[in-house]
Amino acid sequence: MYDFEVERIADIIRAKGYSRVSLQFPEGLRDYAAEVVSKVEALTGAEVLISANPCYGACDLADEAAAKLGAEALFHFGHAQLLGKTEIPVHYIEVRLNAQAIPLLEKHLDKICKRVGLITTVQHVHLLPEVKEFLEAQGYEVHIGEPRGRVRYPGQVLGCSFACAKSIAGEVDCFAYIGSGDFHPLGVALATAKPVVAFDILHGQVRSMEEKKERFLRQRFASIAKAREAKRFGIIVGEKQGQRRLALARRIKQKLQKLKREAYLIHLAEITPENLIYFRKLDAFINTACPRITIEDAPRFPKPMLTPQELEIALGERSWEAYEMDEME
Ligand code: SF4
């Protein structure tokens, strides 16, 4: 189902003469790690390590830890390249999903508006050209945004970048998401204010994001309302290379101090309720690291956790109508 490009990995290892490498998988692909390692070791004779720290994006490479263990290269699975300089060479295996999108679209053409934007994640970017061709043959006007910022492929979105969708939002009446899961299409619905229909080709399901969007906004409103009364804020700075926004965190701290609120910069790699629970005297957290944590995991935290834009709403600097997703350059 997934393409782990084992032959290509073996070719790279042989061509570069690597004798020890490390493989880094996001959690959703770890079931396949043992099989990939066995094949790579059998094909190359190299020693293959597996990095098991949590990993949610290419913003978080295990290159430094792998180098310390003597690995000559890191193979990072499931994401497209995002960072530049690394401690050892990093090879990206994007892991395309071998699946068909058109049969599901064909059954649900009535759910797509006539001027449609296509969006997806890296696992499915290879499907967009044929989806576009198919929909155009059915009389649809189809747009796909060009990559920009931290995104590498036309139509691709990340949990911290919806730039591809926003760039074409003025030309379309809705978006069709080709992929799986609800986080990315929900993000596009919030970032563009356009209706989004998710075509989940992994599970053969079709979902509108409208109801989820309303529920999500109600939850965020409740957190923002609680944070309005906060006197002491923890401002979270991510330690992972592609999540560090110390300058932004400092600006937020200064702003809060001017408003006579206490503010503290807290740095950590894994932003979990367990790692923050003992800051019992803080009233709220502002997360400048991965925005997906605030959006997906906020209900698990013991105190309100806001994005920088949500803090602006809590402080009365931004109207609720101007709600925006937190995105990274
Ligand atoms: S910052 Fe978060 S959303 Fe962005 S690439 Fe990293 S893990 Fe994904």
Residues whose N, C-alpha, C, O or C-beta is under 5 A from the ligand:
A	BS01	SF4	Y56 G57 A58 C59 L158 G159 C160 G242 Q243 C290 P291 R292
